[in-house]
Amino acid sequence: MRSQICHQRGFLSTQSTSPTQTIVSSGETPKVPFPWSAFLSQPVFNHRHKLILNPTVFQQVYQVRLLESCLQKQLPSTGSRNLSN
């Protein structure tokens, strides 16, 4: 599901074939809708997670974390490469 979110947000590809996905050209930032469910479900009295009450700051942190999780996801390779040459 996370790779599906990453792909829908335009982080994995710069071209889109679906009409619901944003086409991102160089120099543009993809428009990501505000993550209301994540914002409203933040842990309130948890000392491990900092509560972010500013929606703008929360969206920036959320986008960075989403991008990091997309970049850490390992995708299956289509074939083996010989890099010794």
N, C-alpha and C positions, 0 to 999 in steps of 0.2 A: 504494500500500500504506500510506503514511503517513496519508493521509486516512481509510483504513479503520481504522487503529489509533486515530486521534483520535476517530473516531465511536464505536468500540467502548468506548473509555475514558470516554465521556460528556462529552467536551470540546466537541463541536460542537452537541449538542442536549441539552435538559433532559428530554425525554420519549423513551421507548424503546418500540419495537414488538416487538423480539425478546426472547424469554425469557432469553437469555444476557446481555443488556445491563442495566446498572444504571440505574434511574430515579432521577434526581437532582432533588430539590426545592430550593427556595431555602434557603440556610443549611447544606446538607449537602455534604460532600466525597465525591467518588466513590471507592470502594474499588478501588485498582489493585493487582493482584498483584505480588509482588516480581519485578523483572526479572533473574532468575538468569543468563540467557545474556549479557546486557550486563555484569553484575557480574563474571562469570568471564572474560570476554573483554577486559578492560581491558588496555591496553598497560602492561607492567611497567617497562621501561627506556626510556621515551620522555620526553624533556625538555619536549615540547610539551603533553603531557597529564598532569595530576596524577593519581596513583594514589590512589583513595579506598578505604581498607580498612574503614571503618565502614559496615556495611550500611544503617543508618538514614540516615546522611548521603548515601550513594550514592542511595538511593531518593528522597530529597528533591530532589537535584540532577537525577536522571533525570526526575522528574515535571515539574520546571520547564522543562527542555530540551524535553521532549515537548510541553508546552503551548505553548511559544514557537514550536516548529516547526509546530504546528497553526494557530496564529494567523497565522503568516507565509504559510501556503499560500493561494494565490489561488483562489477558487472561481469558476466561470463564472457570469456574471449571467444572469438569465432575460429581461431586457429592458432597454432603455435608459431612463434617467430624465432628465427635463429639470429641472435644479436652478436655472435662471435666474429662475424665477418666485417 
